[in-house]
Amino acid sequence: MAWAVLLATPFLIGAQANAETDTLKIGVLATLEGAFEPLGRDALRGYEIAVQEHEEGDGERPIETLIESTDGTPDSVVAKARLLIDGGASIVIGPLAGIEGIAIREFAKSVPDVTFINGASAAQDATLRAPAENFFRFNPDSMQWIGGLGRYAYDEKDIRTIVTVGEDYSLPYTQLMGFMLDYCAAGGHVLGNHWVSPGASDTTRLAERVARAETDALLLALDPRTAKSFLEAYGKAGGQAAIVASSTTLSGSLLRAGDAIRPLLEGAISALPVSESDDNDDWEAFTERYREGSPDADPAPSLFALSYYVNAKALFLALEETDGELGEGHESLREALSELEFDTPFGGPVVLDENRQAVTTTFIVEVAEADEGFLELRTVEEVEEVGQTLGLPYDAFLALGPPGRNTARCFEHALLEAEVQPERPETVAEPIQPEAEEQPPPPAPEAQVEAERPAEHPLLQSMKDAAMTETGPSIIPCLSYRDAPAAIEWLKKAFGFSENFVVPGPDDTIAHAQLAFDGGVVMVGSIRDDELQMRTPCDLGGVTQSIYIVVEDADTHYERAVEAGAEIVRELENTPYGSRDYSARDPEGHLWNFGTYRPAIGE
């Protein structure tokens, strides 16, 4: 059936779906617009396999599936979730992307009578911090992917010292933090952390510098293409340290990169959320069914298809436990979901913790030579019952703070850190967006045998996209307004902000909103009577703090603010420190500063 038809008209599951009054409507959120449309299509394939299995098991309640397409942004996913609920969906499965998952978590709190089950989002905070009681996730987050690798590196590979090289954004931060929690606890030492711009193409100088370090190993949290460039320069400079890789680094294209880096890659270790073993029968069965149902798709399912399948399967298993009944306030369904334990094609069983987050198995893999002489990944150890806090008590884990540059080190003592700051582009870069699945390069003329080479696990290519955590700032101003909806519209009109996502509250208030400006974010909400005691400048008769926003063209921005009626407090001027600035108040008195001054950040 054409995807356009699926979007235009909900398709029915069960022959009596139209005739029965107790049809259960399930809403599905999938990214079917823009660059990620292929990922959303594959996600729906996974969902449909779960539906087919449910039908074959003679599910006791007819099901109607409603599909809404998102574009991968928080605004879109919240709006489409509302449409599903308005259309009668009492259960929503999705979303695809990490940043969408965080938005749905917040939205779920405003509709407590609806049950939300994750699709493929791997963002940690979708369930870890401030979880929603009606949001369930049966796939691991992106830190769980690497759980246990640090201890394996220390215990089995005798790696006592390590230097990290990572891209400067959220997914590498998360992976490095997960590695350090195990590695440092075992006794390992981090000698230095180096950072490069995401997708950096020339890492020669950094590689030469790192090659001079006396360390047992390098931990690379790099895109495969950046890793290839780095390793070529590192080997040429005489580097010989063992390689430890993040979960998204060792793609098939890297393993096929050639003789220049082959000696460095042999014996390299990493960790994945899916088993590379031949005896993963659940994966083989799922893959076979995928091929039968989607002969025109890729030969094997992506992580998105697998995650949607596992989360939908959890729903149908729970419905079997309740004989199709949801219970008052979905109490019966949610209790059944919370108590589920079942085997998945990831390669092991899944259960939920108290935050309704999957506890699963992580698979340690090692690069080895295949029979044909090519390199491949082999599972060398299984780490069972990997939870979101990697064995730490919940409060102790939260006390470490969210993943960031400062969490890519051992927590119990300070270490020398040699950081390489990424070069700042001439203009502010757009937030890092996930890329479509990387395609392996064509075979070299001298080796026209690509089809015979062992393929990488198909899930590896899509893991980076599945996390899709926002590459956001680490310091975010928070503002409260008496009339937050009006303030949001004014800030968009006068200062050029755009809505990242908005969660409405009761009585025309705003529970939480994020407004974006050129890669930065401010949080906005309505005044409410709580422990924070937030007030507006109008309430206080003055301001206690202000916000400075960097703009590339201060004159154009000033003209826009004036045209919108902003109160100009300080006229546009050239400053002694080389900036061009002005200051303005918004309608409720908050003081804003705009200019071209951009501080250099160092640690």
DAZI-V686886 format. One record per backbone hydrogen bond with DSSP energy under -1.0 kcal/mol. CO is the residue of the C=O (numbers start at 1). NH is the residue of the N-H. E is the energy in kcal/mol with one decimal. If there is no record, write none. Layout:
# DAZI-V686886
CO|NH|E / CO|NH|E
This chain:
# DAZI-V686886
2|6|-1.7 / 3|7|-2.1 / 4|8|-2.0 / 5|9|-2.7 / 11|65|-1.6 / 13|63|-1.3 / 14|17|-1.6 / 16|20|-1.9 / 24|64|-2.6 / 25|90|-1.6 / 25|91|-1.0 / 26|66|-2.8 / 27|93|-3.3 / 28|68|-2.4 / 30|32|-1.2 / 30|70|-2.1 / 34|37|-1.6 / 36|40|-2.0 / 37|41|-2.4 / 38|42|-1.9 / 39|43|-2.1 / 40|44|-2.0 / 41|45|-1.5 / 42|46|-1.7 / 43|47|-2.0 / 44|48|-2.6 / 45|49|-1.8 / 46|50|-1.6 / 47|51|-2.0 / 48|52|-2.6 / 49|53|-2.2 / 50|54|-2.0 / 51|55|-2.6 / 52|56|-2.3 / 53|57|-1.2 / 54|59|-1.2 / 55|58|-1.9 / 62|24|-2.7 / 63|13|-2.1 / 64|26|-2.9 / 66|28|-2.9 / 68|30|-2.0 / 70|33|-1.0 / 73|77|-2.2 / 74|78|-2.2 / 75|79|-2.2 / 76|80|-2.5 / 77|81|-1.9 / 78|82|-2.0 / 79|83|-1.7 / 80|84|-2.1 / 81|85|-2.1 / 82|86|-3.0 / 83|87|-1.7 / 84|89|-2.5 / 85|88|-1.7 / 90|115|-2.0 / 91|27|-3.3 / 92|117|-2.9 / 93|29|-2.8 / 95|120|-2.8 / 95|121|-1.3 / 97|101|-2.0 / 98|102|-1.6 / 99|103|-1.4 / 100|104|-2.7 / 101|105|-2.2 / 102|106|-1.7 / 103|107|-2.5 / 104|108|-3.0 / 107|110|-1.7 / 108|111|-1.1 / 111|114|-1.9 / 115|92|-2.5 / 116|136|-2.3 / 117|94|-2.5 / 122|142|-2.4 / 123|126|-1.4 / 124|127|-1.5 / 124|128|-1.8 / 132|135|-1.6 / 134|116|-3.3 / 136|118|-3.2 / 141|145|-1.2 / 143|146|-1.2 / 144|147|-1.3 / 146|149|-1.9 / 148|152|-1.9 / 149|153|-2.6 / 150|154|-1.8 / 151|155|-3.2 / 152|156|-2.3 / 152|157|-1.1 / 153|159|-2.2 / 160|189|-2.0 / 161|217|-1.0 / 162|191|-2.6 / 163|219|-2.6 / 164|194|-2.0 / 165|221|-2.7 / 166|196|-2.0 / 167|169|-1.9 / 169|173|-1.7 / 170|174|-2.5 / 171|175|-2.4 / 172|176|-2.8 / 173|177|-2.4 / 174|178|-2.1 / 175|179|-2.1 / 176|180|-2.6 / 177|181|-1.9 / 179|183|-2.6 / 180|184|-2.6 / 182|186|-1.6 / 183|188|-2.5 / 189|162|-2.0 / 192|164|-2.5 / 194|166|-2.5 / 196|168|-2.3 / 197|200|-2.0 / 203|207|-2.8 / 204|208|-2.5 / 205|209|-1.9 / 206|210|-2.9 / 207|211|-2.2 / 209|212|-1.1 / 210|213|-1.8 / 213|215|-1.1 / 216|242|-2.1 / 217|163|-1.8 / 218|244|-3.1 / 219|165|-2.7 / 220|246|-2.5 / 221|167|-2.1 / 223|227|-3.0 / 224|228|-2.2 / 225|229|-2.0 / 226|230|-2.6 / 227|231|-2.9 / 228|232|-2.2 / 229|233|-1.8 / 230|234|-2.9 / 231|235|-2.8 / 232|236|-1.9 / 233|237|-1.6 / 234|239|-2.6 / 235|238|-1.4 / 242|218|-2.8 / 243|269|-1.7 / 244|220|-2.9 / 246|249|-1.3 / 249|251|-2.3 / 251|255|-1.9 / 252|256|-1.3 / 254|257|-1.7 / 261|265|-1.8 / 262|266|-2.1 / 265|268|-2.7 / 268|367|-2.8 / 269|245|-2.8 / 270|365|-2.4 / 272|363|-2.9 / 277|280|-1.0 / 279|281|-1.9 / 280|284|-1.9 / 281|285|-2.6 / 282|286|-2.3 / 283|287|-2.9 / 284|288|-2.4 / 285|289|-2.1 / 286|290|-2.2 / 287|291|-2.5 / 288|292|-2.1 / 289|293|-2.2 / 290|294|-1.8 / 294|297|-1.7 / 302|306|-2.2 / 303|307|-2.8 / 304|308|-2.4 / 305|309|-2.1 / 306|310|-2.8 / 307|311|-2.5 / 308|312|-2.5 / 309|313|-2.9 / 310|314|-1.9 / 311|315|-1.5 / 312|316|-2.2 / 313|317|-2.6 / 314|318|-2.2 / 315|319|-2.3 / 316|320|-1.8 / 317|321|-1.7 / 318|322|-1.5 / 319|324|-3.0 / 322|325|-1.7 / 326|333|-2.2 / 327|330|-2.3 / 328|331|-1.5 / 330|334|-2.6 / 331|335|-2.0 / 332|336|-2.1 / 333|337|-2.5 / 334|338|-2.3 / 335|339|-1.3 / 337|340|-1.0 / 342|350|-2.0 / 344|347|-1.8 / 346|275|-2.2 / 348|344|-1.7 / 350|342|-1.4 / 351|359|-3.0 / 353|356|-2.0 / 356|137|-2.6 / 357|353|-2.2 / 359|351|-1.5 / 360|386|-3.8 / 362|383|-3.3 / 363|272|-2.4 / 364|380|-3.0 / 364|381|-1.3 / 365|270|-2.2 / 366|378|-2.0 / 367|267|-2.2 / 368|376|-2.6 / 370|373|-1.9 / 374|370|-4.5 / 376|368|-2.7 / 378|366|-2.2 / 381|364|-2.8 / 383|362|-2.7 / 386|360|-1.7 / 387|390|-1.3 / 389|392|-2.0 / 393|397|-2.5 / 394|398|-2.4 / 395|399|-1.8 / 397|400|-1.2 / 398|401|-1.7 / 404|407|-1.4 / 405|408|-1.4 / 444|447|-2.2 / 447|449|-1.7 / 449|452|-1.5 / 450|453|-1.4 / 457|460|-1.8 / 462|466|-1.8 / 463|467|-1.4 / 464|468|-1.6 / 466|122|-1.6 / 468|99|-1.4 / 470|472|-1.5 / 477|523|-2.8 / 479|525|-1.7 / 481|527|-2.2 / 483|487|-2.1 / 484|488|-2.6 / 485|489|-1.8 / 486|490|-2.2 / 487|491|-2.8 / 488|492|-1.9 / 489|493|-2.0 / 490|494|-3.5 / 491|495|-1.4 / 491|497|-1.5 / 498|516|-3.1 / 500|75|-1.1 / 501|514|-2.7 / 503|511|-1.8 / 503|512|-1.6 / 509|505|-2.9 / 510|526|-2.4 / 512|503|-3.4 / 513|524|-2.3 / 514|500|-3.3 / 514|501|-1.2 / 515|522|-2.3 / 516|498|-2.1 / 517|520|-2.2 / 520|517|-2.3 / 522|515|-2.9 / 523|479|-2.9 / 524|513|-1.3 / 525|481|-2.2 / 528|530|-1.4 / 530|533|-1.0 / 536|540|-1.5 / 537|541|-2.3 / 537|542|-1.0 / 547|593|-3.0 / 549|595|-1.9 / 553|557|-1.9 / 554|558|-2.5 / 555|559|-2.3 / 556|560|-1.8 / 557|561|-2.2 / 558|562|-2.5 / 559|563|-2.3 / 560|564|-1.6 / 561|566|-2.5 / 562|565|-1.6 / 567|585|-2.5 / 570|583|-2.1 / 573|581|-2.3 / 575|578|-1.6 / 579|575|-3.3 / 581|573|-2.4 / 582|594|-2.7 / 583|569|-1.8 / 583|570|-1.6 / 584|592|-3.3 / 585|567|-1.3 / 586|589|-2.3 / 588|538|-1.1 / 590|586|-1.9 / 591|547|-1.7 / 592|584|-2.9 / 593|549|-3.0 / 594|582|-2.0 / 595|551|-2.7
